[in-house]
Every structure is written in structure tokens, then in C-alpha cells.
Amino acid sequence: SAASDVYKRQLQSLPEQTRRIFEMSRFENKTVKEIAIETNLSVKGVEYHITKTLKILRINLKDYLPLFYFLFS
């Protein structure tokens, strides 16, 4: 679908660490604390990357918001 293509492109355009942290959170169901330990970042640092990714996706997928909320709520 178009939303899926836009979503994939946006994830690929992220810096590698930001994308990896988001994938660990959303697709591997790791907690922020687990990600922080694995990446040697603070909990706040991990939260920053996840928030940054969600903001980028929200902006770029605004035409597909119902799908976005379904996938990430």
C-alpha cells in the first residue's frame, strides 16, 4: 500500500541508530530500559530517539493517520 511504502521509506531515511532503536521498541517489543542497556544509552536517550522517529512518521504519514494510529497506538 502507499502508506506502507511511505512508512518504509521514512524508516530507511532515519539515522541508523535511531532506526534501530525504533525497530527494537516496536518490532522486537523491547522495553526502553532493555534498549538503553543494549545500546549503552541512557533511558532518556532512547526515549529521545523513539520520540524523534514518531514525530517524523507522524508528519510524513499525516495523510494516512488512521492507519498510523492503528499501527502505533
Summary of the structure (lengths in Angstrom):
residues: 73
radius of gyration: 12.3
end to end distance: 19.7
largest distance: 36.0
contacts: 189
relative contact order: 0.17
helix: 82%
strand: 0%
